[in-house]
Amino acid sequence: TPISGRSIKTSPLKMYSVHTYTTRTIIPRGDLFGLVDCYSGKGDRTPKGSCGPYMRPISGDIRNTFSSKHAGTYLSWIVYITETFYDLLKKLFEECNKCCGDDKPKCRTARCSRNCNFNGKKPDPNHADSCESIVKCKFTRPTLYKYGFVNEDALMLADKPTKRTCKDFCKALKTVLSDKVDDDAALAKLVYVTIPEFLYQIRFPFMTLTLSLWLLSLLYLIHIMVIRLDLLHIKSHLHSPSSHRIAAQSLLAAARVNKLNRVLYLQP
């Protein structure tokens, strides 16, 4: 998003639609695409790891209609509301984790069955048939709706090859909310690095101008405190000591303004 020759890049928030993996393990990325969708690549729609089509904003389709008209507004939202968005996602994670991620979850469908080999790290396995989907959890949908989200693809979340549980959603959300920039956490990088640098670039000229004016004022004050004012030519043109005792009426008489002699406030 460019402004006045400067730009702020938000593409890393949804950069990795395919999370890379080897034959042994998956390398998860801390981008928001992991909460919207995740593919294995090469046309395979089966997600790997804990990512999946968990949620989308309730009003997500509006941006396709009004994005070109309100680009400046969106920029201000990105700059000033991203941290609030991060805090709300963190509250969503904490609430979902209480229901599904604890050792004793409220949601009975959160835990996998004993014969399930899926652990979210190896790329082979999906959940066993006996594992319950996140769609069947009675706590998830009201919690998502409370924060302005709905399921992105409930059918895919409940289907056998692409099934995802409540615990998978908590893991994916925890990855996104990582506060370590080194962990490829795009949201943390945007909050702690990209936005502060963007604001610094915009405010630097004004900061420089303000500092210069303050320094100029300070130098002037030091100058008049150290050096005599006469050197600044702020002095009387009458050098005689008696010149300050001249009556105002005498000066007016010299100028032949006789009528002004009657002015009372000029009399000593």
C-alpha positions as CSV (number, residue, x, y, z in Angstrom):
1,T,0.0,0.0,0.0
2,P,1.9,3.1,-1.2
3,I,1.6,6.6,0.3
4,S,3.7,9.7,-0.5
5,G,6.5,7.5,-2.0
6,R,6.5,5.1,0.9
7,S,4.8,1.7,1.2
8,I,3.7,-0.9,3.7
9,K,3.6,-4.5,2.6
10,T,0.8,-6.6,3.9
11,S,1.2,-9.6,1.5
12,P,3.2,-11.7,4.0
13,L,0.0,-12.0,6.1
14,K,-1.4,-14.4,3.5
15,M,1.8,-15.3,1.6
16,Y,2.1,-19.1,2.1
17,S,-0.9,-20.9,0.6
18,V,1.3,-24.0,0.6
19,H,3.2,-24.9,3.7
20,T,6.4,-26.6,2.8
21,Y,7.2,-30.0,4.1
22,T,9.7,-32.9,3.8
23,T,9.1,-36.6,4.1
24,R,9.6,-36.3,7.9
25,T,8.1,-33.1,9.1
26,I,6.0,-30.0,8.1
27,I,7.4,-26.5,8.4
28,P,4.4,-24.4,9.5
29,R,4.2,-20.7,8.6
30,G,2.8,-18.1,10.9
31,D,0.7,-16.4,8.3
32,L,-3.1,-15.9,8.4
33,F,-3.6,-18.2,5.4
34,G,-3.2,-21.1,7.7
35,L,-6.5,-20.1,9.3
36,V,-8.3,-19.7,5.9
37,D,-7.0,-22.6,3.9
38,C,-3.9,-24.7,3.3
39,Y,-2.9,-27.0,0.5
40,S,-0.2,-29.6,0.0
41,G,0.6,-28.3,-3.4
42,K,0.5,-29.9,-6.9
43,G,-3.3,-29.7,-7.1
44,D,-3.8,-31.7,-3.9
45,R,-6.4,-29.9,-1.7
46,T,-5.7,-32.1,1.3
47,P,-4.2,-29.8,4.0
48,K,-1.2,-30.9,5.9
49,G,-0.4,-30.0,9.5
50,S,-2.8,-28.1,11.6
51,C,-3.8,-25.5,9.0
52,G,-7.2,-25.6,7.4
53,P,-10.3,-23.6,6.3
54,Y,-11.3,-22.7,9.8
55,M,-12.8,-19.3,9.5
56,R,-13.5,-16.2,7.5
57,P,-14.9,-12.7,8.4
58,I,-18.6,-12.3,8.3
59,S,-18.3,-9.3,6.1
60,G,-15.4,-10.6,4.1
61,D,-17.1,-10.2,0.7
62,I,-17.6,-6.5,1.2
63,R,-13.9,-5.7,0.5
64,N,-14.3,-7.0,-3.0
65,T,-16.8,-4.3,-3.7
66,F,-15.5,-1.3,-1.8
67,S,-11.7,-1.9,-1.7
68,S,-10.9,0.5,-4.6
69,K,-13.0,3.3,-3.1
70,H,-11.7,3.2,0.4
71,A,-8.1,2.2,0.0
72,G,-7.0,5.1,2.3
73,T,-9.3,4.0,5.0
74,Y,-8.0,0.4,4.8
75,L,-4.4,1.8,5.1
76,S,-5.3,3.6,8.4
77,W,-7.0,0.4,9.6
78,I,-3.8,-1.6,8.9
79,V,-1.6,0.9,10.6
80,Y,-3.7,1.7,13.7
81,I,-5.9,-1.4,14.3
82,T,-3.5,-4.3,13.5
83,E,-2.4,-4.4,17.1
84,T,-6.1,-4.5,18.3
85,F,-6.7,-7.3,15.7
86,Y,-3.8,-9.2,17.2
87,D,-5.2,-8.8,20.7
88,L,-8.6,-10.0,19.6
89,L,-7.2,-13.0,18.0
90,K,-5.3,-13.7,21.2
91,K,-8.6,-13.5,23.2
92,L,-10.2,-15.9,20.6
93,F,-7.3,-18.3,21.1
94,E,-7.6,-18.2,24.9
95,E,-11.3,-18.8,24.8
96,C,-11.0,-21.6,22.3
97,N,-8.1,-23.2,24.2
98,K,-10.2,-23.3,27.4
99,C,-12.9,-25.2,25.5
100,C,-10.8,-27.5,23.3
101,G,-7.1,-27.3,24.1
102,D,-6.8,-28.0,27.9
103,D,-6.2,-31.4,29.4
104,K,-9.8,-31.5,30.4
105,P,-11.6,-29.7,27.5
106,K,-15.2,-28.7,27.7
107,C,-15.8,-29.9,24.1
108,R,-16.1,-33.7,24.1
109,T,-15.1,-33.8,20.4
110,A,-11.8,-32.0,21.0
111,R,-9.7,-35.1,21.6
112,C,-8.8,-37.6,19.0
113,S,-9.4,-41.3,19.4
114,R,-6.7,-43.5,20.6
115,N,-6.1,-45.2,17.2
116,C,-5.5,-41.8,15.5
117,N,-1.9,-41.3,14.4
118,F,-2.3,-37.7,13.4
119,N,-0.1,-35.3,15.3
120,G,0.0,-32.2,13.0
121,K,3.8,-32.7,12.4
122,K,4.1,-35.6,9.9
123,P,2.7,-35.0,6.5
124,D,1.2,-38.4,6.0
125,P,-1.7,-38.9,8.2
126,N,-5.1,-37.5,8.5
127,H,-7.5,-38.1,11.4
128,A,-9.1,-41.4,11.9
129,D,-12.7,-41.9,11.1
130,S,-13.6,-42.1,14.8
131,C,-12.2,-38.5,15.4
132,E,-14.9,-35.8,15.6
133,S,-14.7,-32.7,13.4
134,I,-14.5,-29.1,14.7
135,V,-17.9,-28.6,13.0
136,K,-19.5,-30.9,15.6
137,C,-18.1,-28.9,18.6
138,K,-20.9,-26.9,20.1
139,F,-18.6,-24.3,21.5
140,T,-16.6,-23.4,18.4
141,R,-19.2,-21.8,16.1
142,P,-20.7,-19.4,18.8
143,T,-17.2,-18.4,19.8
144,L,-16.2,-17.6,16.2
145,Y,-19.4,-15.7,15.7
146,K,-18.7,-13.7,18.9
147,Y,-15.5,-12.4,17.3
148,G,-17.0,-11.8,13.8
149,F,-16.1,-15.0,12.1
150,V,-17.8,-18.0,10.6
151,N,-16.5,-21.3,9.2
152,E,-14.7,-20.9,5.9
153,D,-15.6,-24.4,4.6
154,A,-17.6,-26.5,7.1
155,L,-17.9,-29.4,4.5
156,M,-14.2,-29.6,4.1
157,L,-13.6,-29.4,7.8
158,A,-15.9,-32.4,8.4
159,D,-14.9,-34.5,5.3
160,K,-12.8,-37.6,5.9
161,P,-9.5,-36.6,4.0
162,T,-9.6,-33.0,5.2
163,K,-11.0,-33.4,8.7
164,R,-9.9,-30.9,11.3
165,T,-10.6,-30.9,15.1
166,C,-10.9,-28.2,17.7
167,K,-7.4,-28.9,18.9
168,D,-6.0,-28.4,15.3
169,F,-7.6,-25.0,15.2
170,C,-6.0,-24.0,18.5
171,K,-2.6,-25.1,17.2
172,A,-3.0,-23.1,14.0
173,L,-4.1,-20.0,15.9
174,K,-1.2,-20.3,18.3
175,T,1.2,-20.4,15.4
176,V,-0.3,-17.2,13.9
177,L,-0.1,-15.5,17.3
178,S,3.6,-16.1,17.8
179,D,5.3,-12.9,19.0
180,K,8.7,-14.0,17.7
181,V,9.5,-12.4,14.3
182,D,12.2,-15.1,13.7
183,D,9.4,-17.8,13.6
184,D,8.0,-16.4,10.3
185,A,5.2,-14.9,12.3
186,A,3.8,-12.5,9.7
187,L,1.4,-10.8,12.1
188,A,4.1,-10.2,14.7
189,K,6.5,-8.8,12.1
190,L,3.8,-6.4,10.9
191,V,3.1,-5.2,14.5
192,Y,6.6,-4.9,15.8
193,V,8.7,-4.1,12.6
194,T,6.8,-3.1,9.5
195,I,4.3,-0.6,11.0
196,P,6.8,1.2,13.3
197,E,9.2,1.6,10.4
198,F,6.4,2.9,8.2
199,L,5.3,5.5,10.8
200,Y,8.9,6.5,11.4
201,Q,9.4,7.2,7.7
202,I,6.3,9.4,7.5
203,R,7.1,11.3,10.7
204,F,10.8,11.8,10.3
205,P,10.6,15.0,8.2
206,F,8.2,16.6,10.8
207,M,10.5,15.4,13.6
208,T,13.5,16.9,11.9
209,L,11.7,20.3,11.3
210,T,10.5,20.5,14.9
211,L,13.9,19.7,16.3
212,S,15.6,22.3,14.1
213,L,13.2,25.0,15.2
214,W,13.8,24.1,18.9
215,L,17.5,24.2,18.4
216,L,17.3,27.6,16.7
217,S,15.3,29.0,19.5
218,L,17.7,27.6,22.1
219,L,20.7,29.1,20.3
220,Y,19.0,32.5,20.1
221,L,18.3,32.4,23.9
222,I,21.9,31.4,24.7
223,H,23.1,34.2,22.4
224,I,21.1,36.9,24.1
225,M,22.1,35.6,27.6
226,V,25.9,35.6,26.8
227,I,26.3,38.5,24.4
228,R,25.3,42.1,25.0
229,L,22.1,43.2,23.4
230,D,23.9,46.2,21.9
231,L,25.7,43.9,19.6
232,L,22.3,42.9,18.2
233,H,21.6,46.6,17.5
234,I,18.8,46.7,19.9
235,K,19.8,50.0,21.6
236,S,18.7,53.6,21.8
237,H,19.9,56.1,19.1
238,L,20.3,58.8,21.9
239,H,23.7,58.0,23.6
240,S,23.5,60.9,26.0
241,P,22.5,59.9,29.6
242,S,20.4,63.1,29.8
243,S,18.4,62.1,26.8
244,H,16.3,59.8,28.9
245,R,15.2,62.8,31.0
246,I,13.8,64.8,28.2
247,A,10.1,65.6,28.7
248,A,7.7,64.5,26.1
249,Q,6.3,68.0,25.7
250,S,9.7,69.3,24.6
251,L,9.9,66.7,21.9
252,L,6.5,67.6,20.7
253,A,7.3,71.3,20.8
254,A,10.3,70.7,18.7
255,A,8.1,69.1,16.1
256,R,5.8,72.2,16.4
257,V,2.8,70.1,17.5
258,N,1.5,72.7,20.0
259,K,-1.9,71.3,20.4
260,L,-0.6,68.0,21.8
261,N,1.0,69.8,24.8
262,R,-2.4,69.7,26.4
263,V,-2.5,66.0,26.5
264,L,-2.5,65.1,30.2
265,Y,-0.9,61.7,30.0
266,L,2.3,63.2,28.5
267,Q,2.8,65.5,31.4
268,P,5.2,64.4,34.2
